[in-house]
Amino acid sequence: MTALLQVNQISKQYGNETLALSDVSFSVQEGEFVSVIGPSGAGKSTLLRCINQMVSTTNGAIQFDQKDVQGMNKKELRQLRTKIGMIFQHYNLVERLTVMENVLHGRLGYKSTLAGMFGFYQEEEKRRAIELLEMLGLGEQIYKRCDQLSGGQKQRVGIARALIQEPRMLLCDEPIASLDPNASKKIMDHLHSISRSMGITALVNLHQVDIALRYSDRVIGVSGGQVVFNGPPSDITEGTIRTIYGSEANDLLVKLGGRDAG
């Protein structure tokens, strides 16, 4: 079976000093829910942004749906990004606009510059926006300004905006890092349910190891810009956590159930 996403030996260097990613390779199958874990500064965010070319790679190759991502021109990249929805840690909403307007921004990749500028949306697009918001429990918030919402509600608006693109894959960059535990659970439940019910592939950066273990089909561990683990959650041992997190491992192991951290 051909993978939806194939990442082959990619590296990313910033200037002469910082090597953010080094020789990273992995693949993701259609419909998989994959978490990427690792300490802050490990290269997780850079990795996600290389996939949709928000950040260009220094070396290596990325294929999405068997197409070479790095070789795409501006028009092809625009089309690619309609099929790869992005969900951000800090929501990336236009706070002064309504929930509905923010969700419809997910259709801009399908519009001419003029139609986008003047906000020309079809009735079908508006109907779909309302359907998605109702599915995400935001039916009563549709015409509220986004600056009136809680963090969890804002993230659900971000999910609806990504879904209205009709993506095949969601890239989620620390989607619950700014949320309390209750809101975090709601967001992860929604993302997992969306992946299962709609068949949308999900690649999710997470700082919380316990949540990655609970929701993922597969976990990719990144440390120092390199993949140091790639396998099912059941294969993650205390030694794996130490390899991924180094000096941070002791505190994490205590949180993961008080296993011997000595």
C-alpha positions as CSV (number, residue, x, y, z in Angstrom):
1,M,0.0,0.0,0.0
2,T,1.4,3.4,-1.0
3,A,1.7,5.9,1.9
4,L,-0.2,9.2,1.7
5,L,2.8,11.0,3.0
6,Q,6.5,10.0,2.6
7,V,9.3,11.9,4.2
8,N,12.7,10.8,3.0
9,Q,15.9,12.0,4.7
10,I,14.9,15.6,5.1
11,S,17.1,18.1,6.8
12,K,16.5,21.8,7.7
13,Q,19.3,24.2,8.5
14,Y,18.8,27.8,9.6
15,G,21.9,29.9,8.8
16,N,25.3,28.3,9.5
17,E,24.5,27.3,13.1
18,T,21.1,25.7,13.8
19,L,20.4,22.2,12.4
20,A,16.6,21.9,13.2
21,L,16.1,18.6,11.4
22,S,18.7,16.0,10.4
23,D,18.0,13.1,8.0
24,V,14.4,12.5,9.0
25,S,12.5,9.7,7.3
26,F,9.0,8.2,7.9
27,S,5.7,7.5,6.1
28,V,2.1,7.9,7.1
29,Q,-0.7,5.8,5.7
30,E,-4.1,7.2,4.7
31,G,-6.4,7.4,7.7
32,E,-3.6,6.9,10.3
33,F,-3.5,9.0,13.5
34,V,0.1,9.6,14.3
35,S,1.6,11.7,17.1
36,V,5.0,13.3,17.1
37,I,6.5,13.7,20.6
38,G,9.7,15.2,21.9
39,P,11.1,18.0,24.1
40,S,10.8,21.7,23.2
41,G,13.2,22.6,20.5
42,A,13.4,19.0,19.1
43,G,12.2,20.1,15.6
44,K,8.6,19.0,15.8
45,S,7.1,22.3,14.6
46,T,9.7,22.7,11.8
47,L,8.9,19.2,10.6
48,L,5.2,19.9,10.2
49,R,5.9,23.2,8.4
50,C,8.2,21.4,6.0
51,I,5.5,19.0,5.0
52,N,3.2,21.8,3.6
53,Q,6.2,23.9,2.7
54,M,5.6,26.8,5.0
55,V,9.3,26.1,5.7
56,S,11.5,24.9,2.9
57,T,13.8,21.9,3.5
58,T,17.5,22.0,3.0
59,N,17.9,18.4,1.9
60,G,15.8,15.3,1.2
61,A,12.4,14.7,-0.4
62,I,8.7,14.9,0.7
63,Q,5.9,13.3,-1.3
64,F,2.2,13.8,-0.6
65,D,-0.2,11.6,-2.6
66,Q,2.9,10.5,-4.7
67,K,3.6,14.1,-5.7
68,D,7.0,15.8,-5.0
69,V,6.2,18.6,-2.7
70,Q,9.4,20.6,-3.0
71,G,9.2,20.8,-6.8
72,M,5.8,22.5,-6.8
73,N,5.2,26.0,-8.2
74,K,3.0,28.6,-6.4
75,K,-0.2,27.4,-8.0
76,E,0.5,23.7,-7.2
77,L,1.5,24.6,-3.6
78,R,-1.8,26.4,-3.2
79,Q,-3.7,23.3,-4.3
80,L,-1.6,21.1,-2.0
81,R,-2.4,23.3,1.0
82,T,-6.2,22.9,0.4
83,K,-5.6,19.1,0.9
84,I,-3.5,19.6,4.1
85,G,-5.3,21.4,6.8
86,M,-3.2,23.1,9.5
87,I,-4.3,23.5,13.2
88,F,-2.1,25.9,15.3
89,Q,-1.3,26.1,19.0
90,H,-2.5,29.7,19.2
91,Y,-5.5,29.2,16.9
92,N,-4.4,31.7,14.2
93,L,-7.9,33.2,14.0
94,V,-8.9,36.8,13.0
95,E,-10.2,37.7,16.5
96,R,-12.4,40.6,15.4
97,L,-14.3,38.5,12.8
98,T,-17.1,36.1,13.6
99,V,-16.8,32.4,14.0
100,M,-18.5,31.8,10.7
101,E,-16.2,34.3,8.9
102,N,-13.1,32.6,10.3
103,V,-14.3,29.1,9.2
104,L,-15.1,30.3,5.7
105,H,-11.5,31.5,5.4
106,G,-10.7,27.8,5.0
107,R,-12.2,28.1,1.5
108,L,-9.8,30.9,0.3
109,G,-7.5,28.3,-1.3
110,Y,-10.4,27.6,-3.7
111,K,-11.1,31.2,-4.6
112,S,-9.8,33.8,-6.9
113,T,-8.0,36.7,-5.2
114,L,-11.0,39.0,-5.9
115,A,-13.6,36.6,-4.6
116,G,-11.6,36.1,-1.5
117,M,-11.1,39.8,-1.0
118,F,-14.8,40.5,-1.1
119,G,-15.9,37.4,0.8
120,F,-17.9,35.8,-1.9
121,Y,-19.0,32.4,-0.6
122,Q,-21.5,30.0,-2.0
123,E,-24.6,29.0,0.0
124,E,-23.3,25.4,0.0
125,E,-20.1,26.6,1.6
126,K,-22.0,28.5,4.3
127,R,-24.2,25.4,4.9
128,R,-21.1,23.2,5.3
129,A,-19.6,25.7,7.7
130,I,-22.7,25.6,9.9
131,E,-22.8,21.7,9.8
132,L,-19.1,21.6,10.9
133,L,-19.6,24.1,13.7
134,E,-22.7,22.2,15.0
135,M,-20.7,18.9,14.8
136,L,-18.1,20.6,17.0
137,G,-20.6,21.8,19.5
138,L,-20.4,25.5,18.4
139,G,-23.9,25.9,16.9
140,E,-24.7,28.7,19.3
141,Q,-21.5,30.6,18.7
142,I,-21.7,30.9,14.9
143,Y,-22.2,34.7,14.8
144,K,-20.1,35.6,17.8
145,R,-16.8,37.4,17.4
146,C,-13.9,35.1,18.0
147,D,-12.4,37.4,20.7
148,Q,-15.5,36.4,22.8
149,L,-14.7,32.7,22.9
150,S,-12.7,30.5,25.3
151,G,-9.5,28.9,24.2
152,G,-11.1,25.5,23.6
153,Q,-13.9,27.1,21.5
154,K,-11.3,29.0,19.5
155,Q,-9.4,25.7,18.7
156,R,-12.7,24.1,17.6
157,V,-13.2,27.0,15.2
158,G,-9.7,26.3,13.9
159,I,-10.6,22.6,13.4
160,A,-13.8,23.6,11.5
161,R,-11.7,26.0,9.3
162,A,-9.3,23.2,8.4
163,L,-12.1,20.7,7.7
164,I,-14.0,23.0,5.4
165,Q,-11.0,22.8,3.1
166,E,-11.9,19.1,2.5
167,P,-8.4,18.0,3.5
168,R,-7.0,14.5,3.3
169,M,-4.6,15.3,6.1
170,L,-4.5,17.5,9.2
171,L,-1.3,18.8,10.6
172,C,-1.8,19.8,14.2
173,D,1.0,21.8,15.8
174,E,0.6,21.4,19.6
175,P,-3.2,21.8,19.4
176,I,-3.8,21.5,23.1
177,A,-0.7,23.2,24.6
178,S,-2.6,26.3,25.5
179,L,-5.7,24.5,26.9
180,D,-6.8,23.2,30.3
181,P,-7.2,19.4,30.8
182,N,-11.0,19.4,30.1
183,A,-10.7,21.5,26.9
184,S,-7.7,19.4,25.9
185,K,-9.7,16.2,26.1
186,K,-12.5,17.6,24.1
187,I,-10.1,18.7,21.3
188,M,-8.3,15.3,21.2
189,D,-11.7,13.5,21.2
190,H,-12.8,15.6,18.3
191,L,-9.6,15.1,16.3
192,H,-9.6,11.4,16.9
193,S,-13.3,11.1,15.9
194,I,-12.8,13.2,12.8
195,S,-9.9,11.0,11.7
196,R,-11.9,7.8,12.2
197,S,-15.3,8.9,10.9
198,M,-14.1,11.0,7.9
199,G,-11.0,8.9,7.1
200,I,-8.8,12.0,7.5
201,T,-5.1,11.3,8.2
202,A,-3.8,13.2,11.3
203,L,-0.2,14.1,12.2
204,V,-0.2,15.7,15.6
205,N,2.6,17.3,17.5
206,L,2.1,16.7,21.3
207,H,4.1,17.7,24.3
208,Q,1.9,15.4,26.5
209,V,3.2,11.8,26.3
210,D,0.2,10.3,28.1
211,I,-2.2,11.8,25.5
212,A,0.0,10.5,22.6
213,L,-0.2,7.0,24.1
214,R,-3.9,7.2,24.5
215,Y,-5.0,8.4,21.1
216,S,-2.4,7.4,18.5
217,D,-2.1,4.5,16.1
218,R,1.6,5.2,16.0
219,V,4.1,7.5,17.7
220,I,7.2,9.2,16.3
221,G,9.7,10.3,18.8
222,V,12.0,13.2,17.8
223,S,15.1,14.4,19.7
224,G,17.7,16.8,18.5
225,G,16.1,17.0,15.1
226,Q,16.3,13.2,14.5
227,V,13.7,10.4,14.7
228,V,14.7,8.2,17.6
229,F,11.5,6.2,17.8
230,N,8.8,5.2,15.3
231,G,6.3,2.5,16.4
232,P,3.0,1.7,18.1
233,P,2.3,3.2,21.6
234,S,2.6,-0.3,23.1
235,D,6.3,-0.4,22.1
236,I,7.2,2.7,24.2
237,T,9.2,1.7,27.3
238,E,10.9,3.7,30.0
239,G,14.1,3.4,28.0
240,T,12.3,4.9,25.0
241,I,11.1,7.9,27.0
242,R,14.7,8.4,28.3
243,T,16.0,8.3,24.7
244,I,13.5,10.9,23.5
245,Y,13.5,13.2,26.4
246,G,16.9,12.9,28.0
247,S,17.1,14.9,31.3
248,E,13.4,15.6,31.2
249,A,12.5,11.9,31.3
250,N,12.3,11.5,35.1
251,D,9.5,14.0,35.6
252,L,7.6,12.5,32.6
253,L,7.9,9.0,33.9
254,V,6.5,10.0,37.3
255,K,3.5,11.6,35.5
256,L,3.0,8.5,33.4
257,G,2.2,6.4,36.4
258,G,4.9,6.6,39.0
259,R,7.1,4.0,37.4
260,D,10.6,3.7,38.8
261,A,12.3,6.9,37.7
262,G,15.7,6.0,39.3
